[in-house]
Amino acid sequence: MKKNIYLIIGHGRCGKSSLVRALTGKYKNGPCQIRSAYNTNMDFMVWANSSQDAAKSPEKVLKEINNVCFSNILLTLCYTPSPENSGFAAQDYVRVLKENHEISQILFMGEDEKVHLFDTSVPTNVINLCSDRPVNANANLVRQWWNWL
């Protein structure tokens, strides 16, 4: 079964995990329900921390996604690898995920000049200067863009 993938991509320490917590109330990875603007509940599996920070390869992330029973996935990624993490860039994960599932939305945090590195056929939004705004203000923007309540 193809999953609907929602991605939040940004540099390290730009507030990706904080944004996920504001959107979902989840502090750890796990399931949650998100109400859509269409008055339906959507069941999600949420990964609050970036896959690179957890040192997971794109193939390992794909395997985990394939094994969950939820059709909606919220996942965070770092633009570029760092020595402490897996060594894979966000593009590596996006490529593998797109080959196997539907990427529904991508949110880029902090660096709109990197958007061109990704497939623009996927609906995208950018939050520039994300650390200059309260996380709840950023979460409200995302809810509007993604039609979540």
N, CA, C and O of each residue as an XYZ file, in Angstrom:
596
protein
N       0.831     -1.174      0.000
C       0.000      0.000      0.000
C       0.887      1.253      0.000
O       1.772      1.400      0.843
N       0.635      2.145     -0.952
C       1.391      3.398     -1.016
C       0.971      4.308      0.130
O      -0.211      4.405      0.458
N       1.939      4.963      0.726
C       1.695      5.881      1.837
C       1.774      7.316      1.334
O       2.413      7.601      0.321
N       1.116      8.212      2.057
C       1.201      9.648      1.805
C       2.259     10.214      2.741
O       2.102     10.187      3.961
N       3.331     10.723      2.161
C       4.468     11.198      2.946
C       4.435     12.721      3.015
O       4.327     13.396      1.991
N       4.527     13.250      4.222
C       4.651     14.684      4.466
C       6.045     14.899      5.037
O       6.396     14.316      6.063
N       6.847     15.741      4.371
C       8.238     15.946      4.770
C       8.464     17.366      5.268
O       7.939     18.330      4.712
N       9.253     17.471      6.322
C       9.754     18.757      6.793
C      11.268     18.675      6.677
O      11.906     17.856      7.339
N      11.839     19.527      5.833
C      13.272     19.480      5.535
C      13.900     20.809      5.924
O      13.371     21.871      5.595
N      15.021     20.750      6.621
C      15.732     21.966      7.006
C      17.128     21.638      7.498
O      17.498     20.472      7.635
N      17.890     22.675      7.759
C      19.240     22.482      8.288
C      19.143     22.070      9.758
O      18.075     22.155     10.364
N      20.250     21.630     10.316
C      20.269     21.232     11.718
C      19.892     22.394     12.629
O      20.334     23.525     12.427
N      19.094     22.110     13.605
C      18.690     23.070     14.633
C      17.833     24.224     14.115
O      17.851     25.313     14.688
N      17.087     23.994     13.039
C      16.206     25.053     12.527
C      14.809     24.987     13.130
O      13.992     25.876     12.891
N      14.524     23.945     13.908
C      13.227     23.851     14.558
C      12.288     22.821     13.964
O      11.079     22.893     14.184
N      12.819     21.858     13.210
C      11.964     20.826     12.597
C      11.215     20.027     13.661
O       9.997     19.867     13.573
N      11.929     19.528     14.659
C      11.293     18.724     15.709
C      10.322     19.556     16.532
O       9.254     19.072     16.909
N      10.678     20.790     16.813
C       9.768     21.675     17.548
C       8.491     21.909     16.754
O       7.401     21.951     17.323
N       8.624     22.060     15.445
C       7.457     22.246     14.598
C       6.570     20.999     14.621
O       5.347     21.113     14.703
N       7.169     19.825     14.550
C       6.397     18.581     14.615
C       5.647     18.508     15.945
O       4.477     18.129     15.971
N       6.306     18.865     17.043
C       5.637     18.851     18.347
C       4.464     19.828     18.366
O       3.403     19.508     18.903
N       4.643     21.016     17.784
C       3.559     22.005     17.744
C       2.400     21.533     16.868
O       1.242     21.817     17.173
N       2.697     20.822     15.795
C       1.656     20.338     14.883
C       0.894     19.136     15.439
O      -0.311     18.999     15.225
N       1.611     18.271     16.152
C       1.031     16.972     16.518
C       0.906     16.729     18.014
O       0.122     15.878     18.433
N       1.657     17.452     18.821
C       1.699     17.166     20.253
C       2.602     15.993     20.589
O       2.685     15.589     21.749
N       3.280     15.442     19.592
C       4.150     14.278     19.799
C       5.577     14.713     20.119
O       6.186     15.473     19.366
N       6.103     14.227     21.236
C       7.485     14.499     21.598
C       8.396     13.352     21.186
O       9.612     13.516     21.087
N       7.810     12.210     20.952
C       8.562     11.033     20.510
C       7.898     10.480     19.257
O       6.766     10.838     18.932
N       8.594      9.628     18.576
C       8.032      8.979     17.397
C       6.829      8.139     17.795
O       6.835      7.474     18.831
N       5.802      8.176     16.963
C       4.631      7.358     17.255
C       3.416      7.819     16.491
O       3.482      8.765     15.707
N       2.291      7.137     16.726
C       1.064      7.466     15.999
C       0.358      8.696     16.563
O       0.515      9.034     17.736
N      -0.413      9.352     15.718
C      -1.268     10.454     16.158
C      -2.362     10.669     15.128
O      -2.292     10.162     14.008
N      -3.371     11.428     15.524
C      -4.435     11.813     14.602
C      -4.356     13.309     14.359
O      -4.141     14.093     15.283
N      -4.534     13.692     13.103
C      -4.562     15.107     12.728
C      -5.886     15.354     12.022
O      -6.275     14.611     11.120
N      -6.557     16.387     12.438
C      -7.857     16.735     11.843
C      -7.600     17.601     10.619
O      -6.852     18.577     10.674
N      -8.232     17.229      9.518
C      -8.075     18.001      8.287
C      -9.143     19.084      8.220
O     -10.139     19.037      8.942
N      -8.926     20.043      7.359
C      -9.891     21.119      7.143
C     -11.170     20.574      6.503
O     -12.181     21.273      6.446
N     -11.130     19.345      6.027
C     -12.291     18.705      5.413
C     -13.089     17.909      6.434
O     -13.929     17.083      6.076
N     -12.817     18.168      7.720
C     -13.550     17.582      8.837
C     -13.377     16.067      8.936
O     -14.307     15.357      9.317
N     -12.200     15.580      8.596
C     -11.897     14.165      8.753
C     -10.639     14.027      9.595
O      -9.784     14.913      9.594
N     -10.526     12.922     10.308
C      -9.323     12.610     11.064
C      -8.390     11.792     10.184
O      -8.807     10.835      9.532
N      -7.128     12.181     10.177
C      -6.118     11.444      9.422
C      -5.179     10.798     10.425
O      -4.635     11.473     11.299
N      -4.989      9.482     10.301
C      -4.062      8.761     11.169
C      -2.656      8.863     10.594
O      -2.425      8.581      9.419
N      -1.729      9.269     11.441
C      -0.333      9.468     11.039
C       0.606      8.641     11.893
O       0.342      8.382     13.066
N       1.705      8.234     11.284
C       2.883      7.799     12.029
C       3.858      8.955     11.920
O       4.139      9.439     10.823
N       4.372      9.395     13.053
C       5.209     10.589     13.116
C       6.620     10.210     13.552
O       6.813      9.483     14.527
N       7.595     10.716     12.813
C       8.989     10.644     13.223
C       9.397     12.072     13.570
O       9.582     12.901     12.678
N       9.538     12.361     14.861
C       9.796     13.728     15.323
C      11.241     14.164     15.091
O      11.505     15.351     14.902
N      12.156     13.236     15.103
C      13.574     13.570     14.901
C      14.003     13.152     13.506
O      13.476     12.194     12.940
N      14.969     13.886     12.959
C      15.376     13.590     11.583
C      15.983     12.192     11.480
O      16.644     11.705     12.398
N      15.737     11.575     10.348
C      16.236     10.220     10.113
C      17.753     10.183     10.103
O      18.351      9.192     10.523
N      18.385     11.256      9.627
C      19.837     11.285      9.630
C      20.389     11.306     11.053
O      21.388     10.648     11.345
N      19.731     12.072     11.945
C      20.199     12.113     13.330
C      20.095     10.748     13.990
O      20.875     10.422     14.885
N      19.135      9.956     13.550
C      18.984      8.595     14.065
C      19.894      7.610     13.329
O      19.845      6.406     13.584
N      20.726      8.122     12.416
C      21.681      7.312     11.644
C      20.985      6.202     10.857
O      21.469      5.071     10.809
N      19.852      6.531     10.243
C      19.121      5.565      9.437
C      19.338      5.856      7.956
O      19.220      6.998      7.511
N      19.649      4.826      7.212
C      19.810      4.965      5.763
C      18.437      5.167      5.125
O      17.421      4.847      5.743
N      18.387      5.692      3.898
C      17.096      5.808      3.206
C      16.373      4.463      3.086
O      15.148      4.409      3.198
N      17.109      3.397      2.865
C      16.492      2.077      2.736
C      15.907      1.608      4.064
O      14.854      0.970      4.085
N      16.577      1.915      5.166
C      16.051      1.536      6.485
C      14.785      2.328      6.807
O      13.831      1.773      7.353
N      14.769      3.620      6.472
C      13.574      4.436      6.675
C      12.423      3.893      5.829
O      11.293      3.793      6.307
N      12.709      3.545      4.579
C      11.687      2.977      3.710
C      11.119      1.690      4.308
O       9.905      1.487      4.300
N      11.969      0.843      4.812
C      11.519     -0.407      5.421
C      10.613     -0.120      6.620
O       9.576     -0.766      6.774
N      10.985      0.832      7.463
C      10.146      1.185      8.616
C       8.786      1.713      8.162
O       7.752      1.346      8.720
N       8.797      2.570      7.152
C       7.541      3.124      6.631
C       6.669      2.013      6.060
O       5.457      1.995      6.278
N       7.277      1.097      5.338
C       6.519     -0.012      4.752
C       5.882     -0.898      5.819
O       4.856     -1.531      5.571
N       6.486     -0.943      7.002
C       6.011     -1.839      8.060
C       4.964     -1.227      8.971
O       4.415     -1.938      9.813
N       4.660      0.058      8.844
C       3.630      0.651      9.704
C       2.269      0.538      9.023
O       2.172      0.504      7.796
N       1.230      0.480      9.837
C      -0.120      0.288      9.292
C      -0.799      1.607      8.934
O      -1.926      1.597      8.439
N      -0.148      2.732      9.170
C      -0.745      4.031      8.883
C      -0.482      4.426      7.436
O       0.581      4.135      6.886
N      -1.460      5.091      6.824
C      -1.286      5.491      5.426
C      -0.645      6.870      5.299
O      -0.217      7.248      4.208
N      -0.570      7.632      6.399
C       0.045      8.961      6.381
C       1.285      8.962      7.267
O       1.281      8.443      8.384
N       2.342      9.560      6.733
C       3.625      9.593      7.428
C       4.108     11.035      7.496
O       4.075     11.752      6.495
N       4.560     11.463      8.679
C       5.207     12.770      8.847
C       6.643     12.513      9.250
O       6.911     11.849     10.251
N       7.574     13.050      8.453
C       8.984     12.725      8.595
C       9.812     13.992      8.479
O       9.498     14.863      7.668
N      10.866     14.109      9.278
C      11.774     15.247      9.179
C      13.128     14.789      8.630
O      13.586     13.679      8.901
N      13.754     15.679      7.851
C      15.054     15.393      7.247
C      15.935     16.631      7.310
O      15.439     17.758      7.312
N      17.247     16.414      7.362
C      18.223     17.504      7.258
C      18.644     17.634      5.796
O      18.747     16.640      5.078
N      18.888     18.878      5.363
C      19.334     19.094      3.984
C      20.581     18.286      3.669
O      20.635     17.555      2.680
N      21.573     18.431      4.523
C      22.873     17.817      4.244
C      23.305     16.952      5.417
O      22.936     17.213      6.562
N      24.086     15.928      5.127
C      24.572     15.077      6.208
C      25.650     15.781      7.018
O      26.312     16.700      6.537
N      25.807     15.341      8.236
C      26.912     15.836      9.073
C      27.718     14.628      9.532
O      27.250     13.494      9.425
N      28.926     14.859     10.043
C      29.754     13.720     10.468
C      29.089     12.852     11.538
O      29.379     11.660     11.642
N      28.188     13.459     12.344
C      27.553     12.702     13.426
C      26.407     11.822     12.937
O      26.003     10.891     13.634
N      25.876     12.108     11.740
C      24.698     11.352     11.332
C      25.009     10.374     10.212
O      26.167     10.002     10.018
N      24.018      9.967      9.495
C      24.122      8.829      8.580
C      24.965      9.054      7.338
O      25.390      8.086      6.708
N      25.220     10.302      6.968
C      25.963     10.565      5.749
C      25.101     10.694      4.519
O      25.628     10.859      3.419
N      23.783     10.622      4.667
C      22.865     10.753      3.547
C      22.209     12.130      3.573
O      21.843     12.633      4.635
N      22.065     12.730      2.398
C      21.397     14.021      2.279
C      19.895     13.806      2.112
O      19.450     12.706      1.784
N      19.127     14.854      2.339
C      17.669     14.771      2.217
C      17.257     14.261      0.835
O      16.298     13.498      0.719
N      17.972     14.675     -0.210
C      17.622     14.233     -1.563
C      17.662     12.713     -1.700
O      16.872     12.136     -2.447
N      18.582     12.060     -0.979
C      18.681     10.597     -1.036
C      17.405      9.950     -0.508
O      16.903      8.986     -1.085
N      16.887     10.488      0.595
C      15.649      9.958      1.185
C      14.455     10.252      0.275
O      13.616      9.382      0.040
N      14.387     11.479     -0.232
C      13.267     11.864     -1.084
C      13.206     10.972     -2.321
O      12.128     10.531     -2.719
N      14.355     10.708     -2.924
C      14.397      9.844     -4.112
C      13.840      8.455     -3.795
O      12.989      7.952     -4.529
N      14.306      7.836     -2.720
C      13.860      6.486     -2.353
C      12.372      6.483     -1.990
O      11.633      5.583     -2.386
N      11.943      7.492     -1.238
C      10.532      7.552     -0.839
C       9.626      7.759     -2.045
O       8.565      7.144     -2.149
N      10.054      8.632     -2.957
C       9.222      8.928     -4.135
C       9.097      7.714     -5.052
O       8.065      7.535     -5.699
N      10.124      6.887     -5.113
C      10.069      5.678     -5.938
C       9.054      4.672     -5.408
O       8.562      3.831     -6.161
N       8.735      4.752     -4.102
C       7.905      3.732     -3.477
C       6.569      4.234     -2.919
O       5.654      3.442     -2.696
N       6.457      5.526     -2.696
C       5.262      6.092     -2.072
C       4.930      7.431     -2.715
O       5.632      7.890     -3.616
N       3.859      8.049     -2.247
C       3.425      9.360     -2.732
C       3.901     10.432     -1.759
O       3.528     10.415     -0.586
N       4.713     11.353     -2.232
C       5.100     12.483     -1.386
C       4.026     13.552     -1.574
O       3.906     14.155     -2.640
N       3.248     13.771     -0.514
C       2.103     14.672     -0.590
C       2.495     16.128     -0.461
O       1.967     16.978     -1.179
N       3.418     16.433      0.449
C       3.831     17.808      0.719
C       5.277     17.820      1.187
O       5.742     16.883      1.836
N       5.982     18.898      0.845
C       7.310     19.135      1.409
C       7.332     20.558      1.953
O       6.956     21.508      1.266
N       7.775     20.686      3.189
C       8.004     21.998      3.792
C       9.507     22.174      3.940
O      10.180     21.342      4.550
N      10.030     23.257      3.382
C      11.438     23.592      3.538
C      11.550     24.673      4.596
O      10.825     25.667      4.556
N      12.448     24.482      5.534
C      12.635     25.449      6.609
C      13.983     26.129      6.476
O      15.025     25.477      6.525
N      13.959     27.437      6.308
C      15.155     28.245      6.459
C      16.012     28.503      5.243
O      16.786     29.460      5.257
N      15.923     27.715      4.199
C      16.841     27.893      3.082
C      16.136     27.659      1.760
O      16.193     26.558      1.213
N      15.474     28.679      1.241
C      14.737     28.482      0.003
C      15.641     28.299     -1.208
O      15.181     27.837     -2.252
N      16.927     28.653     -1.090
C      17.822     28.453     -2.235
C      18.090     26.974     -2.494
O      18.607     26.628     -3.557
N      17.754     26.095     -1.556
C      17.967     24.659     -1.766
C      16.754     23.967     -2.369
O      16.827     22.789     -2.718
N      15.653     24.673     -2.496
C      14.430     24.073     -3.032
C      14.665     23.524     -4.439
O      14.107     22.486     -4.795
N      15.476     24.202     -5.235
C      15.713     23.753     -6.612
C      16.393     22.381     -6.683
O      16.403     21.763     -7.748
N      16.949     21.901     -5.596
C      17.592     20.591     -5.581
C      16.586     19.447     -5.519
O      16.956     18.280     -5.642
N      15.315     19.788     -5.329
C      14.285     18.782     -5.137
C      13.268     18.830     -6.272
O      13.180     19.810     -7.012
N      12.512     17.757     -6.387
C      11.467     17.636     -7.397
C      10.370     18.659     -7.104
O       9.709     18.586     -6.067
N      10.179     19.600     -8.006
C       9.192     20.649     -7.777
C       7.783     20.239     -8.196
O       6.858     21.045     -8.095
N       7.602     19.009     -8.663
C       6.248     18.557     -8.975
C       5.473     18.226     -7.699
O       4.252     18.077     -7.733
N       6.178     18.110     -6.585
C       5.549     17.882     -5.286
C       5.175     19.237     -4.697
O       5.982     20.165     -4.753
N       3.963     19.380     -4.129
C       3.604     20.664     -3.506
C       4.600     21.040     -2.404
O       4.858     20.257     -1.489
N       5.145     22.234     -2.508
C       6.154     22.676     -1.543
C       5.805     24.049     -0.976
O       5.131     24.858     -1.613
N       6.281     24.280      0.228
C       6.203     25.580      0.871
C       7.536     25.828      1.558
O       8.270     24.892      1.873
N       7.840     27.108      1.786
C       9.095     27.488      2.420
C       8.808     28.434      3.569
O       8.051     29.394      3.423
N       9.421     28.155      4.721
C       9.404     29.098      5.834
C      10.817     29.643      5.956
O      11.712     28.961      6.456
N      11.016     30.878      5.498
C      12.308     31.542      5.661
C      12.382     32.143      7.060
O      11.351     32.409      7.679
N      13.566     32.351      7.545
C      13.769     32.955      8.862
C      12.908     32.269      9.920
O      12.296     32.922     10.764
N      12.876     30.944      9.855
C      11.982     30.176     10.724
C      12.291     30.365     12.201
O      11.381     30.274     13.024
N      13.532     30.624     12.563
C      13.862     30.791     13.980
C      13.525     32.185     14.497
O      13.608     32.433     15.699
N      13.145     33.096     13.603
C      12.772     34.446     14.029
C      11.308     34.536     14.455
O      10.883     35.559     14.992
N      10.538     33.479     14.222
C       9.117     33.458     14.536
C       8.855     32.404     15.595
O       9.559     31.395     15.641
N       7.859     32.611     16.449
C       7.499     31.548     17.404
C       7.071     30.285     16.663
O       6.483     30.355     15.584
N       7.371     29.144     17.248
C       7.062     27.873     16.591
C       5.570     27.737     16.322
O       5.185     27.140     15.317
N       4.727     28.270     17.186
C       3.281     28.166     16.941
C       2.856     28.972     15.723
O       1.914     28.587     15.030
N       3.532     30.079     15.451
C       3.238     30.851     14.236
C       3.614     30.042     12.998
O       2.878     30.034     12.011
N       4.762     29.360     13.049
C       5.151     28.490     11.937
C       4.167     27.342     11.782
O       3.806     26.981     10.661
N       3.726     26.762     12.902
C       2.764     25.657     12.844
C       1.441     26.122     12.218
O       0.821     25.379     11.456
N       1.015     27.330     12.533
C      -0.218     27.849     11.932
C      -0.085     27.990     10.421
O      -1.030     27.706      9.686
N       1.081     28.427      9.953
C       1.311     28.504      8.504
C       1.200     27.127      7.857
O       0.548     26.965      6.825
N       1.837     26.150      8.469
C       1.823     24.797      7.909
C       0.404     24.243      7.899
O      -0.013     23.628      6.918
N      -0.336     24.452      8.970
C      -1.727     23.970      9.005
C      -2.538     24.568      7.853
O      -3.334     23.870      7.224
N      -2.339     25.843      7.583
C      -3.047     26.479      6.461
C      -2.636     25.850      5.132
O      -3.486     25.509      4.309
N      -1.332     25.700      4.929
C      -0.830     25.167      3.670
C      -1.273     23.719      3.448
O      -1.617     23.329      2.332
N      -1.258     22.931      4.523
C      -1.550     21.502      4.403
C      -3.021     21.167      4.706
O      -3.395     19.994      4.745
N      -3.839     22.184      4.918
C      -5.276     21.992      5.210
C      -5.520     21.143      6.437
O      -6.373     20.255      6.436
N      -4.754     21.427      7.498
C      -4.935     20.765      8.783
C      -5.536     21.750      9.767
O      -5.324     22.956      9.645
N      -6.277     21.257     10.731
C      -6.815     22.103     11.786
C      -5.954     22.004     13.035
O      -6.248     22.650     14.040
